[in-house]
Amino acid sequence: MRPLRISTRRQAGMTLVEVIVAFTILMLLATMAVPLARYKVRRDKERELRWALREIHTAIDKYKDAADANMLGQQKIDTDGYPESLEVLVEGIKISGQVEKKVKFLRRIPKDPFSGRAEWGMRSTRDDPKSTSWGGQNVFAVYSLTYEKAADGTPYSEW
């Protein structure tokens, strides 16, 4: 019979201590990455909110300028030259003196990044600047309907 050979080579693989150390390091890195990812997502939503608000306010201002220049024909008395609703900015208004020509101020109503819907709070020229109810006369300004707050404590509805 042949004698058994004892292998003097070390076997490949990791010991339990090495696995625990590697797992601990991985957990520390993951713990540090999660808050950074959340912060980035919030900053992206804030950037989208600023862009959407700027786009809507620019369209409202262009509508007002066109109304003041009498390009939009007869306006309702109560509107003060501002649009009656946000849909008017998308549907367009016929230009006075032109046949079948419309001016559109928005392609579509942008979505609120915090709610994911194209719904906005609106204020008319006769509403209080911080009001959360709309008088219905015209659309002078829009705001986000979310109750969340920015990092500095300012509600997004006041942006």
C-alpha positions in Angstrom: 0.0 0.0 0.0 1.1 3.5 -0.7 1.4 6.0 2.0 -0.9 9.1 1.8 0.7 12.3 0.8 0.0 15.3 2.9 -0.3 18.5 0.9 1.8 21.3 2.1 0.2 23.8 -0.2 -2.2 26.3 1.2 -5.7 26.1 -0.2 -7.1 29.0 -2.2 -10.0 31.0 -0.7 -10.7 33.4 2.1 -10.8 32.8 5.7 -13.8 33.8 7.8 -11.9 36.8 9.2 -11.1 38.1 5.8 -14.8 37.8 4.7 -16.0 39.7 7.8 -13.4 42.5 7.2 -14.4 42.8 3.5 -18.1 42.8 4.4 -17.6 45.5 7.0 -15.7 47.7 4.6 -18.5 47.2 2.0 -21.2 48.1 4.5 -19.3 51.3 5.5 -19.1 52.4 1.9 -22.7 51.6 1.2 -23.8 53.6 4.3 -21.9 56.6 3.0 -23.3 56.3 -0.5 -27.0 56.2 0.3 -27.3 59.8 1.7 -25.3 61.1 -1.3 -27.7 59.4 -3.7 -30.7 60.8 -1.8 -29.2 64.3 -1.9 -28.6 64.0 -5.6 -32.2 62.9 -6.3 -33.5 65.8 -4.3 -31.2 68.3 -6.1 -32.3 67.0 -9.5 -36.0 67.4 -8.5 -35.3 70.9 -7.3 -33.6 71.8 -10.6 -36.5 70.4 -12.5 -39.0 72.4 -10.4 -37.1 75.6 -11.0 -37.0 74.9 -14.7 -40.8 74.1 -14.8 -41.7 77.2 -12.8 -39.5 79.4 -15.0 -41.1 77.9 -18.2 -44.6 78.5 -17.0 -43.9 82.0 -15.7 -42.2 83.0 -19.0 -45.3 81.8 -20.9 -47.6 83.8 -18.6 -45.5 86.9 -19.1 -45.4 86.4 -22.9 -49.2 86.0 -22.9 -49.5 89.2 -20.8 -47.2 91.1 -23.2 -49.3 89.9 -26.2 -52.5 90.9 -24.5 -51.2 94.4 -23.6 -50.1 94.8 -27.3 -53.7 94.0 -28.4 -52.5 91.0 -30.4 -55.0 88.6 -28.8 -58.2 90.4 -29.7 -61.0 90.8 -27.2 -60.0 89.8 -23.6 -62.4 89.2 -20.7 -62.6 92.1 -18.4 -61.8 90.2 -15.2 -58.5 88.7 -16.5 -56.3 91.8 -16.4 -54.6 90.6 -19.6 -53.5 87.3 -18.0 -54.6 83.8 -19.1 -57.8 82.4 -17.7 -56.1 79.0 -17.2 -52.9 77.1 -18.0 -54.7 75.2 -20.7 -55.1 78.5 -22.6 -51.3 78.7 -22.9 -51.2 75.2 -24.5 -54.3 75.5 -26.7 -53.3 78.9 -28.0 -55.2 82.1 -28.8 -56.3 83.4 -32.2 -54.3 86.5 -33.2 -56.6 89.5 -33.9 -56.7 90.5 -37.6 -55.5 87.1 -38.8 -57.5 84.2 -40.1 -57.0 80.8 -38.5 -53.7 81.7 -36.9 -53.1 80.8 -33.2 -50.3 81.7 -30.9 -49.3 79.0 -28.5 -47.2 79.9 -25.4 -46.5 76.4 -24.1 -46.2 73.0 -25.9 -47.5 71.2 -22.9 -47.9 72.0 -19.2 -44.7 70.8 -17.4 -45.0 68.2 -14.7 -44.3 69.0 -11.1 -41.3 66.8 -10.3 -42.4 66.2 -6.7 -45.9 65.0 -7.5 -45.2 63.6 -11.0 -48.4 65.3 -12.4 -49.0 68.4 -14.5 -51.1 70.0 -11.7 -50.0 73.3 -10.2 -51.4 75.6 -7.6 -52.4 78.9 -9.2 -52.7 82.5 -8.0 -54.5 85.4 -9.6 -53.6 89.0 -9.5 -56.2 89.5 -6.7 -55.0 86.7 -4.5 -52.6 87.1 -1.5 -49.0 86.3 -2.6 -48.8 83.3 -0.2 -52.4 82.2 -0.7 -53.1 78.5 -1.4 -56.5 79.1 -2.8 -57.2 80.4 -6.3 -59.6 83.2 -6.9 -60.3 82.0 -10.5 -60.1 85.3 -12.3 -56.8 84.7 -14.1 -53.4 82.9 -13.7 -50.8 85.3 -12.5 -48.5 82.8 -10.9 -48.1 79.1 -10.2 -46.6 77.1 -7.4 -45.9 73.5 -6.5 -48.6 71.6 -4.6 -46.1 69.6 -2.6 -45.8 70.0 1.2 -42.1 69.2 1.2 -39.4 71.6 2.2 -36.0 72.5 0.7 -32.8 72.0 2.6 -33.0 75.6 3.9 -36.5 75.0 5.3 -38.3 76.9 2.6 -41.5 75.2 1.4 -41.4 74.4 -2.3 -44.8 76.0 -2.6 -43.1 79.4 -2.0 -40.6 79.1 -4.8 
